[in-house]
Amino acid sequence: MALQDKLIDALGRFATTFNSYRYIMAIKSAFITLMPVIIVGAFSVLISNMVLDPKNGLASFSLLSFLAALKPITSALNYATLNFLNIGAVFLIGIELGRINGIKSLFPGLLAVICFICVTPTTVEMMVDGQMHVVKDVLLRQFSDTRSLFLGMFIAILSVEIYCWLEGRKGLKIKMPDTVPPNVSASFSAMIPAIITTTAIATFGFLFHQLTGMYLYDAVYQVVQQPLERVVQSLPGILLLMFVAQLFW
């Protein structure tokens, strides 16, 4: 067997083994489901910039200037898709990982989103008319779009794994009479594991912020996501990204 064939076989075996890990399977399945959403968001950006933009698009011509009035449509599409991509990814990863662990309901996905919000800052300081104002109960775009993707995947996996482990402990299940409908009984059965999971994740985020002065988002973005973004902005990084995409396709 030639060296090239040996290398291809070795890479193929590695890719097969890597793709068989349940976390990779959950992430891959989630993003395959999200593909139509990503395409819709990409097309909305393309149409907004090339057709409806009054400065650089077709709307810059006087005969087509009326197209600029339609730009809020594509802006709404972009906001609803790409700006909330991380929330959808967290939800779907939670569902897929829950199914791999034997839980067929949608609750693991909802739990993953709840846990992600628990570690996300919801208070913002804004300067208005020279005065600093504190705005509470808001979710900044950086926490819902792709900038929080790595944190979202980590929290989704961690929270669902904790929940599935607790859900398998019979002592934590609330047993209802046989006359209770199965869906209601399942909700009560999941109550204690869900409370423990959300409390544990929220406590983890709180302690991390108290000990380091940073939120989990800042730590993950600076340590993992930001360096990767710099790598893929260079030619070697782009070539490596293309190689990895072809290897694991």
C-alpha positions as CSV (number, residue, x, y, z in Angstrom):
1,M,0.0,0.0,0.0
2,A,1.4,3.4,-1.0
3,L,2.1,6.0,1.6
4,Q,-0.7,8.2,0.3
5,D,-3.2,5.4,0.7
6,K,-2.0,4.7,4.3
7,L,-2.3,8.4,5.1
8,I,-5.9,8.5,3.7
9,D,-6.9,5.4,5.6
10,A,-5.4,6.8,8.9
11,L,-7.1,10.1,8.5
12,G,-10.4,8.3,7.6
13,R,-10.2,6.2,10.7
14,F,-9.5,9.2,12.9
15,A,-12.4,11.2,11.4
16,T,-14.7,8.2,11.9
17,T,-13.7,7.8,15.5
18,F,-13.9,11.6,16.2
19,N,-17.3,11.8,14.6
20,S,-18.6,9.0,16.8
21,Y,-18.1,10.9,20.0
22,R,-21.6,11.8,21.3
23,Y,-20.7,15.5,21.9
24,I,-19.6,15.9,18.3
25,M,-22.6,14.0,17.1
26,A,-24.9,16.3,19.1
27,I,-23.2,19.5,17.8
28,K,-23.1,18.2,14.2
29,S,-26.8,17.3,14.3
30,A,-27.7,20.6,15.8
31,F,-25.9,22.6,13.2
32,I,-27.4,20.5,10.4
33,T,-30.8,21.4,11.7
34,L,-29.8,25.1,11.9
35,M,-28.5,25.1,8.3
36,P,-31.7,26.6,6.8
37,V,-31.7,29.3,9.4
38,I,-28.1,30.2,8.6
39,I,-28.9,30.3,4.9
40,V,-31.9,32.5,5.4
41,G,-29.8,34.9,7.5
42,A,-27.0,34.9,4.9
43,F,-29.4,35.7,2.1
44,S,-31.0,38.5,4.1
45,V,-27.5,40.1,4.6
46,L,-26.7,39.7,0.9
47,I,-29.9,41.2,-0.3
48,S,-29.7,44.0,2.3
49,N,-26.2,45.1,1.3
50,M,-26.4,44.5,-2.5
51,V,-29.9,45.4,-3.3
52,L,-31.6,47.5,-0.6
53,D,-28.7,49.5,0.8
54,P,-29.1,53.2,-0.3
55,K,-25.4,53.8,-0.4
56,N,-23.8,50.7,-1.9
57,G,-26.7,48.7,-3.3
58,L,-29.0,48.9,-6.2
59,A,-31.1,51.3,-4.2
60,S,-28.4,53.9,-4.6
61,F,-29.6,54.5,-8.2
62,S,-32.4,57.0,-8.4
63,L,-34.7,54.8,-10.4
64,L,-34.5,52.0,-7.7
65,S,-34.3,54.3,-4.7
66,F,-37.7,53.0,-3.5
67,L,-36.0,49.7,-2.6
68,A,-34.3,51.3,0.4
69,A,-37.7,51.4,2.1
70,L,-37.7,47.6,2.1
71,K,-34.5,47.3,4.0
72,P,-36.2,46.8,7.5
73,I,-37.6,43.5,6.1
74,T,-34.1,42.0,5.7
75,S,-32.9,43.7,8.9
76,A,-35.7,41.8,10.8
77,L,-34.7,38.5,9.1
78,N,-31.1,39.0,10.0
79,Y,-32.0,39.8,13.6
80,A,-34.2,36.8,14.0
81,T,-31.8,34.4,12.4
82,L,-28.1,35.2,12.8
83,N,-28.4,37.4,15.8
84,F,-30.2,34.6,17.7
85,L,-28.1,31.7,16.3
86,N,-26.5,30.8,19.5
87,I,-29.8,30.4,21.3
88,G,-31.0,28.0,18.7
89,A,-27.7,26.1,18.8
90,V,-27.9,25.7,22.6
91,F,-31.5,24.5,22.4
92,L,-30.8,22.0,19.6
93,I,-27.5,20.7,21.2
94,G,-29.4,20.1,24.4
95,I,-32.1,18.1,22.6
96,E,-29.7,16.0,20.6
97,L,-27.5,15.2,23.6
98,G,-30.6,14.4,25.6
99,R,-31.7,11.9,22.9
100,I,-28.3,10.3,22.8
101,N,-28.6,9.9,26.6
102,G,-32.0,8.3,26.2
103,I,-34.3,11.3,26.9
104,K,-36.6,11.7,24.0
105,S,-38.4,14.9,25.1
106,L,-37.5,18.5,24.3
107,F,-36.9,19.4,27.9
108,P,-33.1,19.0,27.8
109,G,-33.0,21.7,25.1
110,L,-35.0,24.1,27.2
111,L,-32.9,23.3,30.2
112,A,-29.7,24.1,28.3
113,V,-31.1,27.5,27.3
114,I,-32.1,28.3,30.9
115,C,-28.6,27.3,32.1
116,F,-27.0,29.4,29.5
117,I,-29.0,32.5,30.5
118,C,-28.0,31.7,34.1
119,V,-24.3,32.3,33.4
120,T,-24.9,35.3,31.1
121,P,-24.9,38.9,32.5
122,T,-28.2,40.6,32.1
123,T,-27.2,44.0,33.5
124,V,-25.6,46.7,31.3
125,E,-24.1,50.1,32.1
126,M,-24.8,52.7,29.5
127,M,-23.7,56.3,29.2
128,V,-26.6,58.6,28.4
129,D,-26.2,62.4,28.3
130,G,-23.0,62.2,30.2
131,Q,-24.5,60.1,33.0
132,M,-24.0,56.4,33.7
133,H,-27.2,54.4,33.8
134,V,-27.7,50.8,34.8
135,V,-30.1,48.8,32.6
136,K,-31.3,45.6,34.1
137,D,-32.9,42.5,32.6
138,V,-31.5,42.8,29.1
139,L,-29.6,40.3,26.9
140,L,-26.9,41.9,24.7
141,R,-26.6,40.7,21.1
142,Q,-23.1,39.4,21.8
143,F,-24.6,36.7,24.0
144,S,-27.2,35.5,21.5
145,D,-25.2,35.6,18.3
146,T,-22.1,33.6,17.3
147,R,-19.7,35.4,19.6
148,S,-21.1,33.2,22.5
149,L,-21.1,30.0,20.5
150,F,-18.3,28.2,22.4
151,L,-19.8,29.2,25.8
152,G,-23.2,28.1,24.6
153,M,-21.9,24.7,23.5
154,F,-20.0,24.2,26.7
155,I,-23.0,25.1,28.9
156,A,-25.4,23.0,26.9
157,I,-23.2,19.9,27.1
158,L,-22.4,20.4,30.8
159,S,-26.0,21.1,31.9
160,V,-27.6,18.3,29.9
161,E,-25.0,15.8,31.2
162,I,-25.6,16.8,34.8
163,Y,-29.4,16.6,34.2
164,C,-29.3,13.2,32.5
165,W,-27.1,11.8,35.3
166,L,-29.5,13.1,38.0
167,E,-32.5,12.0,36.0
168,G,-31.2,8.4,36.2
169,R,-31.1,8.5,40.0
170,K,-34.4,6.9,41.2
171,G,-34.2,8.6,44.6
172,L,-34.6,12.0,42.9
173,K,-37.8,11.2,41.1
174,I,-41.1,12.3,42.4
175,K,-43.5,9.3,41.9
176,M,-47.1,10.1,41.1
177,P,-50.1,7.8,41.3
178,D,-50.9,5.7,38.2
179,T,-54.1,7.8,37.6
180,V,-51.9,10.8,36.8
181,P,-51.4,11.3,33.0
182,P,-47.9,10.2,31.8
183,N,-46.8,13.7,30.6
184,V,-47.7,15.3,34.0
185,S,-45.9,12.5,35.8
186,A,-42.8,13.0,33.7
187,S,-42.8,16.7,34.5
188,F,-42.8,16.0,38.2
189,S,-40.2,13.4,37.8
190,A,-37.9,15.9,36.1
191,M,-38.5,18.6,38.7
192,I,-35.7,17.8,41.2
193,P,-33.0,17.0,38.7
194,A,-33.8,20.3,36.9
195,I,-33.7,22.3,40.1
196,I,-30.3,20.9,41.0
197,T,-28.9,21.4,37.6
198,T,-29.9,25.0,37.1
199,T,-28.8,25.8,40.7
200,A,-25.4,24.2,40.1
201,I,-24.8,26.0,36.8
202,A,-26.0,29.4,38.2
203,T,-23.7,28.9,41.3
204,F,-20.8,28.0,39.0
205,G,-21.2,31.1,37.0
206,F,-21.6,33.3,40.1
207,L,-18.5,31.8,41.8
208,F,-16.4,32.2,38.6
209,H,-17.4,35.9,38.4
210,Q,-16.7,36.5,42.1
211,L,-13.3,34.7,42.0
212,T,-11.9,36.1,38.7
213,G,-13.8,39.3,38.1
214,M,-14.8,38.0,34.7
215,Y,-17.9,36.4,33.4
216,L,-17.7,33.0,31.7
217,Y,-18.3,34.7,28.4
218,D,-15.2,36.9,28.7
219,A,-13.0,34.0,29.7
220,V,-14.1,31.6,27.0
221,Y,-14.0,34.3,24.3
222,Q,-10.5,35.5,25.2
223,V,-9.0,32.1,25.8
224,V,-10.7,30.0,23.0
225,Q,-12.8,31.9,20.5
226,Q,-10.8,35.0,19.9
227,P,-7.5,33.2,19.2
228,L,-9.4,30.9,16.8
229,E,-10.9,33.9,15.0
230,R,-7.4,35.3,14.5
231,V,-6.1,32.0,13.2
232,V,-8.8,31.6,10.5
233,Q,-8.2,35.2,9.3
234,S,-4.8,34.1,7.8
235,L,-4.1,32.0,4.7
236,P,-2.7,29.0,6.7
237,G,-5.7,29.2,9.0
238,I,-8.2,29.2,6.0
239,L,-6.4,26.3,4.4
240,L,-6.5,24.4,7.8
241,L,-10.2,25.1,8.1
242,M,-10.9,23.8,4.6
243,F,-8.8,20.7,5.3
244,V,-10.7,20.0,8.6
245,A,-14.1,20.6,6.9
246,Q,-13.3,18.1,4.2
247,L,-11.9,15.6,6.7
248,F,-14.9,15.5,9.0
249,W,-17.6,16.0,6.3
